[in-house]
Each structure stands twice: as structure tokens, then as C-alpha cells.
């Protein structure tokens, strides 16, 4: 069964339509991308100075990205 398509006006009522929805999506994507760059860059810097990262690197990535994922 195919999902029902909503009318564009319904999406606008929910705040999901037009330029506003696209801007909100772009902002969320930008925040996620920035958090990923910071987390990866910070981890790479620590690895470059010789810190063993096998156990804490996934934890640092998760902590850095969690606020962006929750939104």
C-alpha cells in the first residue's frame, strides 16, 4: 500500500513546507557536519600526538555528535 501524499498546505501548517523547512533542514545538517568535523579533527589531533585511541575514540565521537542527533 502506498503512503498517502499530504497536501502542501498541510506541510506548511506543521512548519515543514517551502523555504522555511529547507532552511531548517540545512541548519540541522550544518550543525551535524560541524560536530562531525570537530569530533574527527580533535580525535585526529590526539592520535597525531601519540595517544592510543582504540577505546575512547568511539566514545568521543558519540558524545560530540549526540546533541545534533537528538534534535
N, CA, C, O and CB atoms as a CASP TS submission, in Angstrom:
PFRMAT TS
TARGET T0000
AUTHOR 0000-0000-0000
METHOD Language model
MODEL 1
PARENT N/A
ATOM      1  N   UNK     1       0.839  -1.181   0.000  1.00  0.00           N
ATOM      2  CA  UNK     1       0.000   0.000   0.000  1.00  0.00           C
ATOM      3  C   UNK     1       0.887   1.248   0.000  1.00  0.00           C
ATOM      4  O   UNK     1       1.823   1.354   0.793  1.00  0.00           O
ATOM      5  CB  UNK     1      -0.956  -0.004   1.221  1.00  0.00           C
ATOM      6  N   UNK     2       0.589   2.168  -0.876  1.00  0.00           N
ATOM      7  CA  UNK     2       1.381   3.393  -0.975  1.00  0.00           C
ATOM      8  C   UNK     2       0.957   4.387   0.098  1.00  0.00           C
ATOM      9  O   UNK     2      -0.227   4.495   0.418  1.00  0.00           O
ATOM     10  CB  UNK     2       1.237   4.022  -2.373  1.00  0.00           C
ATOM     11  N   UNK     3       1.928   5.117   0.656  1.00  0.00           N
ATOM     12  CA  UNK     3       1.563   6.121   1.661  1.00  0.00           C
ATOM     13  C   UNK     3       0.775   7.266   1.030  1.00  0.00           C
ATOM     14  O   UNK     3       0.975   7.613  -0.134  1.00  0.00           O
ATOM     15  CB  UNK     3       2.821   6.668   2.357  1.00  0.00           C
ATOM     16  N   UNK     4      -0.112   7.834   1.817  1.00  0.00           N
ATOM     17  CA  UNK     4      -0.929   8.950   1.349  1.00  0.00           C
ATOM     18  C   UNK     4      -0.068  10.202   1.252  1.00  0.00           C
ATOM     19  O   UNK     4       0.675  10.531   2.177  1.00  0.00           O
ATOM     20  CB  UNK     4      -2.137   9.187   2.290  1.00  0.00           C
ATOM     21  N   UNK     5      -0.175  10.886   0.136  1.00  0.00           N
ATOM     22  CA  UNK     5       0.548  12.145  -0.018  1.00  0.00           C
ATOM     23  C   UNK     5      -0.244  13.260   0.628  1.00  0.00           C
ATOM     24  O   UNK     5      -1.453  13.379   0.433  1.00  0.00           O
ATOM     25  CB  UNK     5       0.813  12.460  -1.507  1.00  0.00           C
ATOM     26  N   UNK     6       0.447  14.068   1.394  1.00  0.00           N
ATOM     27  CA  UNK     6      -0.249  15.176   2.038  1.00  0.00           C
ATOM     28  C   UNK     6      -0.256  16.393   1.111  1.00  0.00           C
ATOM     29  O   UNK     6       0.595  16.533   0.233  1.00  0.00           O
ATOM     30  CB  UNK     6       0.415  15.527   3.394  1.00  0.00           C
ATOM     31  N   UNK     7      -1.200  17.231   1.322  1.00  0.00           N
ATOM     32  CA  UNK     7      -1.325  18.472   0.568  1.00  0.00           C
ATOM     33  C   UNK     7      -0.226  19.427   1.045  1.00  0.00           C
ATOM     34  O   UNK     7       0.093  19.425   2.234  1.00  0.00           O
ATOM     35  CB  UNK     7      -2.753  19.109   0.747  1.00  0.00           C
ATOM     36  N   UNK     8       0.367  20.247   0.159  1.00  0.00           N
ATOM     37  CA  UNK     8       1.418  21.179   0.584  1.00  0.00           C
ATOM     38  C   UNK     8       1.001  22.101   1.724  1.00  0.00           C
ATOM     39  O   UNK     8       1.832  22.499   2.541  1.00  0.00           O
ATOM     40  CB  UNK     8       1.849  22.012  -0.582  1.00  0.00           C
ATOM     41  N   UNK     9      -0.281  22.439   1.780  1.00  0.00           N
ATOM     42  CA  UNK     9      -0.746  23.316   2.860  1.00  0.00           C
ATOM     43  C   UNK     9      -0.647  22.619   4.209  1.00  0.00           C
ATOM     44  O   UNK     9      -0.405  23.274   5.223  1.00  0.00           O
ATOM     45  CB  UNK     9      -2.191  23.763   2.607  1.00  0.00           C
ATOM     46  N   UNK    10      -0.832  21.295   4.240  1.00  0.00           N
ATOM     47  CA  UNK    10      -0.703  20.556   5.496  1.00  0.00           C
ATOM     48  C   UNK    10       0.732  20.614   5.999  1.00  0.00           C
ATOM     49  O   UNK    10       0.972  20.787   7.193  1.00  0.00           O
ATOM     50  CB  UNK    10      -1.146  19.092   5.314  1.00  0.00           C
ATOM     51  N   UNK    11       1.676  20.470   5.089  1.00  0.00           N
ATOM     52  CA  UNK    11       3.078  20.566   5.475  1.00  0.00           C
ATOM     53  C   UNK    11       3.430  21.949   5.987  1.00  0.00           C
ATOM     54  O   UNK    11       4.215  22.085   6.925  1.00  0.00           O
ATOM     55  CB  UNK    11       3.967  20.213   4.308  1.00  0.00           C
ATOM     56  N   UNK    12       2.859  22.967   5.385  1.00  0.00           N
ATOM     57  CA  UNK    12       3.126  24.338   5.824  1.00  0.00           C
ATOM     58  C   UNK    12       2.591  24.570   7.231  1.00  0.00           C
ATOM     59  O   UNK    12       3.205  25.292   8.017  1.00  0.00           O
ATOM     60  CB  UNK    12       2.502  25.347   4.848  1.00  0.00           C
ATOM     61  N   UNK    13       1.442  23.959   7.558  1.00  0.00           N
ATOM     62  CA  UNK    13       0.885  24.097   8.908  1.00  0.00           C
ATOM     63  C   UNK    13       1.827  23.512   9.947  1.00  0.00           C
ATOM     64  O   UNK    13       1.956  24.042  11.051  1.00  0.00           O
ATOM     65  CB  UNK    13      -0.485  23.413   8.998  1.00  0.00           C
ATOM     66  N   UNK    14       2.480  22.425   9.590  1.00  0.00           N
ATOM     67  CA  UNK    14       3.404  21.771  10.519  1.00  0.00           C
ATOM     68  C   UNK    14       4.779  22.435  10.510  1.00  0.00           C
ATOM     69  O   UNK    14       5.653  22.038  11.280  1.00  0.00           O
ATOM     70  CB  UNK    14       3.542  20.291  10.170  1.00  0.00           C
ATOM     71  N   UNK    15       4.982  23.411   9.679  1.00  0.00           N
ATOM     72  CA  UNK    15       6.277  24.078   9.591  1.00  0.00           C
ATOM     73  C   UNK    15       7.275  23.324   8.738  1.00  0.00           C
ATOM     74  O   UNK    15       8.483  23.501   8.898  1.00  0.00           O
ATOM     75  CB  UNK    15       6.843  24.271  10.960  1.00  0.00           C
ATOM     76  N   UNK    16       6.791  22.483   7.831  1.00  0.00           N
ATOM     77  CA  UNK    16       7.685  21.660   7.034  1.00  0.00           C
ATOM     78  C   UNK    16       7.735  22.072   5.572  1.00  0.00           C
ATOM     79  O   UNK    16       8.389  21.410   4.767  1.00  0.00           O
ATOM     80  CB  UNK    16       7.272  20.231   7.133  1.00  0.00           C
ATOM     81  N   UNK    17       7.062  23.143   5.221  1.00  0.00           N
ATOM     82  CA  UNK    17       6.952  23.455   3.809  1.00  0.00           C
ATOM     83  C   UNK    17       7.811  24.617   3.378  1.00  0.00           C
ATOM     84  O   UNK    17       8.211  25.455   4.187  1.00  0.00           O
ATOM     85  CB  UNK    17       5.548  23.738   3.471  1.00  0.00           C
ATOM     86  N   UNK    18       8.084  24.655   2.104  1.00  0.00           N
ATOM     87  CA  UNK    18       8.724  25.803   1.476  1.00  0.00           C
ATOM     88  C   UNK    18      10.135  26.072   1.951  1.00  0.00           C
ATOM     89  O   UNK    18      10.866  25.169   2.359  1.00  0.00           O
ATOM     90  CB  UNK    18       7.908  27.003   1.707  1.00  0.00           C
ATOM     91  N   UNK    19      10.492  27.335   1.885  1.00  0.00           N
ATOM     92  CA  UNK    19      11.852  27.752   2.202  1.00  0.00           C
ATOM     93  C   UNK    19      12.186  27.562   3.674  1.00  0.00           C
ATOM     94  O   UNK    19      13.327  27.257   4.022  1.00  0.00           O
ATOM     95  CB  UNK    19      12.050  29.198   1.817  1.00  0.00           C
ATOM     96  N   UNK    20      11.189  27.742   4.540  1.00  0.00           N
ATOM     97  CA  UNK    20      11.444  27.602   5.975  1.00  0.00           C
ATOM     98  C   UNK    20      11.868  26.174   6.323  1.00  0.00           C
ATOM     99  O   UNK    20      12.808  25.968   7.090  1.00  0.00           O
ATOM    100  CB  UNK    20      10.193  27.992   6.779  1.00  0.00           C
ATOM    101  N   UNK    21      11.172  25.200   5.756  1.00  0.00           N
ATOM    102  CA  UNK    21      11.523  23.801   6.009  1.00  0.00           C
ATOM    103  C   UNK    21      12.897  23.466   5.463  1.00  0.00           C
ATOM    104  O   UNK    21      13.668  22.753   6.106  1.00  0.00           O
ATOM    105  CB  UNK    21      10.484  22.874   5.397  1.00  0.00           C
ATOM    106  N   UNK    22      13.209  23.975   4.279  1.00  0.00           N
ATOM    107  CA  UNK    22      14.523  23.729   3.689  1.00  0.00           C
ATOM    108  C   UNK    22      15.626  24.376   4.514  1.00  0.00           C
ATOM    109  O   UNK    22      16.695  23.793   4.694  1.00  0.00           O
ATOM    110  CB  UNK    22      14.569  24.250   2.253  1.00  0.00           C
ATOM    111  N   UNK    23      15.370  25.576   5.015  1.00  0.00           N
ATOM    112  CA  UNK    23      16.371  26.261   5.836  1.00  0.00           C
ATOM    113  C   UNK    23      16.595  25.516   7.144  1.00  0.00           C
ATOM    114  O   UNK    23      17.729  25.393   7.607  1.00  0.00           O
ATOM    115  CB  UNK    23      15.939  27.710   6.120  1.00  0.00           C
ATOM    116  N   UNK    24      15.513  25.017   7.742  1.00  0.00           N
ATOM    117  CA  UNK    24      15.643  24.272   8.995  1.00  0.00           C
ATOM    118  C   UNK    24      16.456  22.999   8.771  1.00  0.00           C
ATOM    119  O   UNK    24      17.310  22.652   9.587  1.00  0.00           O
ATOM    120  CB  UNK    24      14.250  23.926   9.572  1.00  0.00           C
ATOM    121  N   UNK    25      16.192  22.309   7.673  1.00  0.00           N
ATOM    122  CA  UNK    25      16.919  21.091   7.356  1.00  0.00           C
ATOM    123  C   UNK    25      18.389  21.397   7.091  1.00  0.00           C
ATOM    124  O   UNK    25      19.265  20.657   7.539  1.00  0.00           O
ATOM    125  CB  UNK    25      16.293  20.394   6.147  1.00  0.00           C
ATOM    126  N   UNK    26      18.668  22.475   6.370  1.00  0.00           N
ATOM    127  CA  UNK    26      20.050  22.853   6.080  1.00  0.00           C
ATOM    128  C   UNK    26      20.790  23.216   7.358  1.00  0.00           C
ATOM    129  O   UNK    26      21.965  22.882   7.506  1.00  0.00           O
ATOM    130  CB  UNK    26      20.092  24.027   5.095  1.00  0.00           C
ATOM    131  N   UNK    27      20.117  23.897   8.285  1.00  0.00           N
ATOM    132  CA  UNK    27      20.754  24.272   9.540  1.00  0.00           C
ATOM    133  C   UNK    27      21.090  23.037  10.355  1.00  0.00           C
ATOM    134  O   UNK    27      22.182  22.949  10.917  1.00  0.00           O
ATOM    135  CB  UNK    27      19.853  25.210  10.345  1.00  0.00           C
ATOM    136  N   UNK    28      20.170  22.076  10.431  1.00  0.00           N
ATOM    137  CA  UNK    28      20.419  20.843  11.174  1.00  0.00           C
ATOM    138  C   UNK    28      21.569  20.071  10.544  1.00  0.00           C
ATOM    139  O   UNK    28      22.416  19.526  11.251  1.00  0.00           O
ATOM    140  CB  UNK    28      19.153  19.972  11.222  1.00  0.00           C
ATOM    141  N   UNK    29      21.599  20.024   9.225  1.00  0.00           N
ATOM    142  CA  UNK    29      22.688  19.342   8.537  1.00  0.00           C
ATOM    143  C   UNK    29      24.017  20.028   8.762  1.00  0.00           C
ATOM    144  O   UNK    29      25.045  19.365   8.898  1.00  0.00           O
ATOM    145  CB  UNK    29      22.403  19.260   7.062  1.00  0.00           C
ATOM    146  N   UNK    30      24.006  21.354   8.803  1.00  0.00           N
ATOM    147  CA  UNK    30      25.235  22.103   9.043  1.00  0.00           C
ATOM    148  C   UNK    30      25.763  21.850  10.447  1.00  0.00           C
ATOM    149  O   UNK    30      26.969  21.700  10.647  1.00  0.00           O
ATOM    150  CB  UNK    30      25.000  23.597   8.831  1.00  0.00           C
ATOM    151  N   UNK    31      24.849  21.804  11.425  1.00  0.00           N
ATOM    152  CA  UNK    31      25.275  21.532  12.801  1.00  0.00           C
ATOM    153  C   UNK    31      25.873  20.140  12.914  1.00  0.00           C
ATOM    154  O   UNK    31      26.893  19.954  13.577  1.00  0.00           O
ATOM    155  CB  UNK    31      24.095  21.678  13.772  1.00  0.00           C
ATOM    156  N   UNK    32      25.251  19.169  12.277  1.00  0.00           N
ATOM    157  CA  UNK    32      25.758  17.804  12.320  1.00  0.00           C
ATOM    158  C   UNK    32      27.113  17.715  11.632  1.00  0.00           C
ATOM    159  O   UNK    32      28.025  17.061  12.139  1.00  0.00           O
ATOM    160  CB  UNK    32      24.764  16.839  11.664  1.00  0.00           C
ATOM    161  N   UNK    33      27.252  18.367  10.482  1.00  0.00           N
ATOM    162  CA  UNK    33      28.525  18.350   9.769  1.00  0.00           C
ATOM    163  C   UNK    33      29.622  19.021  10.587  1.00  0.00           C
ATOM    164  O   UNK    33      30.744  18.519  10.647  1.00  0.00           O
ATOM    165  CB  UNK    33      28.384  19.040   8.414  1.00  0.00           C
ATOM    166  N   UNK    34      29.309  20.141  11.212  1.00  0.00           N
ATOM    167  CA  UNK    34      30.295  20.836  12.035  1.00  0.00           C
ATOM    168  C   UNK    34      30.709  19.980  13.225  1.00  0.00           C
ATOM    169  O   UNK    34      31.893  19.902  13.551  1.00  0.00           O
ATOM    170  CB  UNK    34      29.739  22.178  12.519  1.00  0.00           C
ATOM    171  N   UNK    35      29.744  19.340  13.873  1.00  0.00           N
ATOM    172  CA  UNK    35      30.067  18.477  15.012  1.00  0.00           C
ATOM    173  C   UNK    35      30.942  17.307  14.580  1.00  0.00           C
ATOM    174  O   UNK    35      31.863  16.921  15.300  1.00  0.00           O
ATOM    175  CB  UNK    35      28.784  17.958  15.673  1.00  0.00           C
ATOM    176  N   UNK    36      30.661  16.743  13.415  1.00  0.00           N
ATOM    177  CA  UNK    36      31.468  15.634  12.914  1.00  0.00           C
ATOM    178  C   UNK    36      32.892  16.083  12.619  1.00  0.00           C
ATOM    179  O   UNK    36      33.848  15.383  12.950  1.00  0.00           O
ATOM    180  CB  UNK    36      30.836  15.038  11.657  1.00  0.00           C
ATOM    181  N   UNK    37      33.033  17.243  12.000  1.00  0.00           N
ATOM    182  CA  UNK    37      34.373  17.763  11.689  1.00  0.00           C
ATOM    183  C   UNK    37      35.163  18.021  12.966  1.00  0.00           C
ATOM    184  O   UNK    37      36.345  17.684  13.044  1.00  0.00           O
ATOM    185  CB  UNK    37      34.274  19.060  10.859  1.00  0.00           C
ATOM    186  N   UNK    38      34.519  18.612  13.961  1.00  0.00           N
ATOM    187  CA  UNK    38      35.197  18.898  15.227  1.00  0.00           C
ATOM    188  C   UNK    38      35.603  17.602  15.920  1.00  0.00           C
ATOM    189  O   UNK    38      36.727  17.485  16.408  1.00  0.00           O
ATOM    190  CB  UNK    38      34.291  19.735  16.151  1.00  0.00           C
ATOM    191  N   UNK    39      34.696  16.632  15.966  1.00  0.00           N
ATOM    192  CA  UNK    39      34.997  15.371  16.639  1.00  0.00           C
ATOM    193  C   UNK    39      36.125  14.620  15.941  1.00  0.00           C
ATOM    194  O   UNK    39      37.049  14.131  16.591  1.00  0.00           O
ATOM    195  CB  UNK    39      33.750  14.496  16.702  1.00  0.00           C
ATOM    196  N   UNK    40      36.049  14.531  14.632  1.00  0.00           N
ATOM    197  CA  UNK    40      37.080  13.810  13.885  1.00  0.00           C
ATOM    198  C   UNK    40      38.408  14.551  13.949  1.00  0.00           C
ATOM    199  O   UNK    40      39.460  13.935  14.121  1.00  0.00           O
ATOM    200  CB  UNK    40      36.653  13.615  12.421  1.00  0.00           C
ATOM    201  N   UNK    41      38.360  15.871  13.812  1.00  0.00           N
ATOM    202  CA  UNK    41      39.593  16.660  13.885  1.00  0.00           C
ATOM    203  C   UNK    41      40.256  16.576  15.244  1.00  0.00           C
ATOM    204  O   UNK    41      41.477  16.444  15.337  1.00  0.00           O
ATOM    205  CB  UNK    41      39.306  18.103  13.557  1.00  0.00           C
ATOM    206  N   UNK    42      39.457  16.651  16.304  1.00  0.00           N
ATOM    207  CA  UNK    42      40.014  16.532  17.653  1.00  0.00           C
ATOM    208  C   UNK    42      40.624  15.167  17.894  1.00  0.00           C
ATOM    209  O   UNK    42      41.705  15.056  18.473  1.00  0.00           O
ATOM    210  CB  UNK    42      38.944  16.802  18.690  1.00  0.00           C
ATOM    211  N   UNK    43      39.936  14.129  17.451  1.00  0.00           N
ATOM    212  CA  UNK    43      40.466  12.777  17.609  1.00  0.00           C
ATOM    213  C   UNK    43      41.738  12.594  16.788  1.00  0.00           C
ATOM    214  O   UNK    43      42.692  11.971  17.254  1.00  0.00           O
ATOM    215  CB  UNK    43      39.416  11.737  17.196  1.00  0.00           C
ATOM    216  N   UNK    44      41.758  13.129  15.580  1.00  0.00           N
ATOM    217  CA  UNK    44      42.952  13.012  14.739  1.00  0.00           C
ATOM    218  C   UNK    44      44.138  13.735  15.360  1.00  0.00           C
ATOM    219  O   UNK    44      45.270  13.258  15.280  1.00  0.00           O
ATOM    220  CB  UNK    44      42.677  13.569  13.342  1.00  0.00           C
ATOM    221  N   UNK    45      43.883  14.881  15.976  1.00  0.00           N
ATOM    222  CA  UNK    45      44.969  15.615  16.629  1.00  0.00           C
ATOM    223  C   UNK    45      45.546  14.813  17.788  1.00  0.00           C
ATOM    224  O   UNK    45      46.764  14.772  17.967  1.00  0.00           O
ATOM    225  CB  UNK    45      44.471  16.981  17.128  1.00  0.00           C
ATOM    226  N   UNK    46      44.688  14.177  18.576  1.00  0.00           N
ATOM    227  CA  UNK    46      45.180  13.372  19.691  1.00  0.00           C
ATOM    228  C   UNK    46      45.941  12.143  19.204  1.00  0.00           C
ATOM    229  O   UNK    46      46.954  11.768  19.795  1.00  0.00           O
ATOM    230  CB  UNK    46      44.021  12.944  20.583  1.00  0.00           C
ATOM    231  N   UNK    47      45.466  11.519  18.143  1.00  0.00           N
ATOM    232  CA  UNK    47      46.177  10.372  17.578  1.00  0.00           C
ATOM    233  C   UNK    47      47.529  10.819  17.033  1.00  0.00           C
ATOM    234  O   UNK    47      48.518  10.096  17.157  1.00  0.00           O
ATOM    235  CB  UNK    47      45.339   9.699  16.464  1.00  0.00           C
ATOM    236  N   UNK    48      47.578  12.007  16.428  1.00  0.00           N
ATOM    237  CA  UNK    48      48.829  12.518  15.856  1.00  0.00           C
ATOM    238  C   UNK    48      49.895  12.739  16.922  1.00  0.00           C
ATOM    239  O   UNK    48      51.086  12.602  16.647  1.00  0.00           O
ATOM    240  CB  UNK    48      48.573  13.819  15.110  1.00  0.00           C
ATOM    241  N   UNK    49      49.473  13.081  18.135  1.00  0.00           N
ATOM    242  CA  UNK    49      50.476  13.283  19.189  1.00  0.00           C
ATOM    243  C   UNK    49      50.783  11.988  19.941  1.00  0.00           C
ATOM    244  O   UNK    49      51.526  11.997  20.922  1.00  0.00           O
ATOM    245  CB  UNK    49      49.996  14.347  20.174  1.00  0.00           C
ATOM    246  N   UNK    50      50.207  10.874  19.475  1.00  0.00           N
ATOM    247  CA  UNK    50      50.586   9.576  20.014  1.00  0.00           C
ATOM    248  C   UNK    50      49.666   8.994  21.065  1.00  0.00           C
ATOM    249  O   UNK    50      50.039   8.030  21.735  1.00  0.00           O
ATOM    250  CB  UNK    50      51.911   9.673  20.576  1.00  0.00           C
ATOM    251  N   UNK    51      48.484   9.543  21.232  1.00  0.00           N
ATOM    252  CA  UNK    51      47.552   8.999  22.217  1.00  0.00           C
ATOM    253  C   UNK    51      46.856   7.786  21.606  1.00  0.00           C
ATOM    254  O   UNK    51      46.345   7.849  20.488  1.00  0.00           O
ATOM    255  CB  UNK    51      46.508  10.078  22.669  1.00  0.00           C
ATOM    256  N   UNK    52      46.841   6.686  22.348  1.00  0.00           N
ATOM    257  CA  UNK    52      46.185   5.473  21.871  1.00  0.00           C
ATOM    258  C   UNK    52      44.676   5.680  21.897  1.00  0.00           C
ATOM    259  O   UNK    52      44.107   5.973  22.948  1.00  0.00           O
ATOM    260  CB  UNK    52      46.590   4.242  22.731  1.00  0.00           C
ATOM    261  N   UNK    53      44.026   5.528  20.745  1.00  0.00           N
ATOM    262  CA  UNK    53      42.614   5.908  20.624  1.00  0.00           C
ATOM    263  C   UNK    53      41.665   4.746  20.393  1.00  0.00           C
ATOM    264  O   UNK    53      40.504   4.983  20.058  1.00  0.00           O
ATOM    265  CB  UNK    53      42.458   6.877  19.515  1.00  0.00           C
ATOM    266  N   UNK    54      42.088   3.531  20.550  1.00  0.00           N
ATOM    267  CA  UNK    54      41.223   2.415  20.177  1.00  0.00           C
ATOM    268  C   UNK    54      39.968   2.313  21.028  1.00  0.00           C
ATOM    269  O   UNK    54      38.943   1.849  20.527  1.00  0.00           O
ATOM    270  CB  UNK    54      41.987   1.135  20.272  1.00  0.00           C
ATOM    271  N   UNK    55      39.999   2.723  22.282  1.00  0.00           N
ATOM    272  CA  UNK    55      38.834   2.559  23.156  1.00  0.00           C
ATOM    273  C   UNK    55      38.034   3.840  23.340  1.00  0.00           C
ATOM    274  O   UNK    55      36.814   3.777  23.498  1.00  0.00           O
ATOM    275  CB  UNK    55      39.274   2.056  24.498  1.00  0.00           C
ATOM    276  N   UNK    56      38.673   4.983  23.324  1.00  0.00           N
ATOM    277  CA  UNK    56      37.944   6.215  23.636  1.00  0.00           C
ATOM    278  C   UNK    56      37.480   6.975  22.408  1.00  0.00           C
ATOM    279  O   UNK    56      36.602   7.830  22.524  1.00  0.00           O
ATOM    280  CB  UNK    56      38.800   7.111  24.466  1.00  0.00           C
ATOM    281  N   UNK    57      38.028   6.699  21.249  1.00  0.00           N
ATOM    282  CA  UNK    57      37.630   7.424  20.041  1.00  0.00           C
ATOM    283  C   UNK    57      36.135   7.272  19.730  1.00  0.00           C
ATOM    284  O   UNK    57      35.478   8.277  19.460  1.00  0.00           O
ATOM    285  CB  UNK    57      38.450   6.938  18.857  1.00  0.00           C
ATOM    286  N   UNK    58      35.573   6.057  19.758  1.00  0.00           N
ATOM    287  CA  UNK    58      34.119   5.961  19.520  1.00  0.00           C
ATOM    288  C   UNK    58      33.297   6.714  20.569  1.00  0.00           C
ATOM    289  O   UNK    58      32.249   7.277  20.252  1.00  0.00           O
ATOM    290  CB  UNK    58      33.691   4.497  19.503  1.00  0.00           C
ATOM    291  N   UNK    59      33.771   6.724  21.811  1.00  0.00           N
ATOM    292  CA  UNK    59      33.049   7.434  22.864  1.00  0.00           C
ATOM    293  C   UNK    59      33.065   8.944  22.608  1.00  0.00           C
ATOM    294  O   UNK    59      32.038   9.605  22.760  1.00  0.00           O
ATOM    295  CB  UNK    59      33.662   7.118  24.243  1.00  0.00           C
ATOM    296  N   UNK    60      34.201   9.484  22.229  1.00  0.00           N
ATOM    297  CA  UNK    60      34.312  10.920  21.953  1.00  0.00           C
ATOM    298  C   UNK    60      33.416  11.302  20.776  1.00  0.00           C
ATOM    299  O   UNK    60      32.743  12.332  20.813  1.00  0.00           O
ATOM    300  CB  UNK    60      35.784  11.308  21.658  1.00  0.00           C
ATOM    301  N   UNK    61      33.410  10.483  19.746  1.00  0.00           N
ATOM    302  CA  UNK    61      32.558  10.757  18.584  1.00  0.00           C
ATOM    303  C   UNK    61      31.083  10.764  18.990  1.00  0.00           C
ATOM    304  O   UNK    61      30.329  11.650  18.587  1.00  0.00           O
ATOM    305  CB  UNK    61      32.802   9.707  17.472  1.00  0.00           C
ATOM    306  N   UNK    62      30.677   9.781  19.785  1.00  0.00           N
ATOM    307  CA  UNK    62      29.275   9.703  20.204  1.00  0.00           C
ATOM    308  C   UNK    62      28.885  10.901  21.064  1.00  0.00           C
ATOM    309  O   UNK    62      27.809  11.470  20.882  1.00  0.00           O
ATOM    310  CB  UNK    62      29.021   8.403  20.974  1.00  0.00           C
ATOM    311  N   UNK    63      29.745  11.284  21.992  1.00  0.00           N
ATOM    312  CA  UNK    63      29.442  12.423  22.869  1.00  0.00           C
ATOM    313  C   UNK    63      29.366  13.720  22.064  1.00  0.00           C
ATOM    314  O   UNK    63      28.498  14.555  22.319  1.00  0.00           O
ATOM    315  CB  UNK    63      30.507  12.549  23.982  1.00  0.00           C
ATOM    316  N   UNK    64      30.255  13.894  21.107  1.00  0.00           N
ATOM    317  CA  UNK    64      30.268  15.120  20.309  1.00  0.00           C
ATOM    318  C   UNK    64      29.052  15.210  19.390  1.00  0.00           C
ATOM    319  O   UNK    64      28.517  16.298  19.175  1.00  0.00           O
ATOM    320  CB  UNK    64      31.547  15.195  19.482  1.00  0.00           C
ATOM    321  N   UNK    65      28.616  14.085  18.853  1.00  0.00           N
ATOM    322  CA  UNK    65      27.521  14.099  17.892  1.00  0.00           C
ATOM    323  C   UNK    65      26.145  13.953  18.538  1.00  0.00           C
ATOM    324  O   UNK    65      25.139  14.227  17.885  1.00  0.00           O
ATOM    325  CB  UNK    65      27.719  13.003  16.893  1.00  0.00           C
ATOM    326  N   UNK    66      26.072  13.534  19.791  1.00  0.00           N
ATOM    327  CA  UNK    66      24.778  13.269  20.427  1.00  0.00           C
ATOM    328  C   UNK    66      23.818  14.465  20.411  1.00  0.00           C
ATOM    329  O   UNK    66      22.649  14.273  20.077  1.00  0.00           O
ATOM    330  CB  UNK    66      25.003  12.841  21.846  1.00  0.00           C
ATOM    331  N   UNK    67      24.244  15.684  20.751  1.00  0.00           N
ATOM    332  CA  UNK    67      23.281  16.805  20.726  1.00  0.00           C
ATOM    333  C   UNK    67      22.677  17.045  19.339  1.00  0.00           C
ATOM    334  O   UNK    67      21.508  17.414  19.229  1.00  0.00           O
ATOM    335  CB  UNK    67      23.963  18.082  21.203  1.00  0.00           C
ATOM    336  N   UNK    68      23.454  16.841  18.301  1.00  0.00           N
ATOM    337  CA  UNK    68      22.938  17.040  16.941  1.00  0.00           C
ATOM    338  C   UNK    68      21.993  15.915  16.538  1.00  0.00           C
ATOM    339  O   UNK    68      21.021  16.146  15.818  1.00  0.00           O
ATOM    340  CB  UNK    68      24.093  17.133  15.940  1.00  0.00           C
ATOM    341  N   UNK    69      22.272  14.716  16.993  1.00  0.00           N
ATOM    342  CA  UNK    69      21.428  13.580  16.650  1.00  0.00           C
ATOM    343  C   UNK    69      20.076  13.693  17.344  1.00  0.00           C
ATOM    344  O   UNK    69      19.057  13.334  16.754  1.00  0.00           O
ATOM    345  CB  UNK    69      22.116  12.262  17.031  1.00  0.00           C
ATOM    346  N   UNK    70      20.042  14.178  18.570  1.00  0.00           N
ATOM    347  CA  UNK    70      18.811  14.269  19.348  1.00  0.00           C
ATOM    348  C   UNK    70      17.822  15.267  18.766  1.00  0.00           C
ATOM    349  O   UNK    70      16.618  15.114  18.976  1.00  0.00           O
ATOM    350  CB  UNK    70      19.129  14.647  20.769  1.00  0.00           C
ATOM    351  N   UNK    71      18.277  16.276  18.049  1.00  0.00           N
ATOM    352  CA  UNK    71      17.370  17.320  17.549  1.00  0.00           C
ATOM    353  C   UNK    71      16.544  16.869  16.393  1.00  0.00           C
ATOM    354  O   UNK    71      15.739  17.640  15.872  1.00  0.00           O
ATOM    355  CB  UNK    71      18.136  18.528  17.150  1.00  0.00           C
TER
END
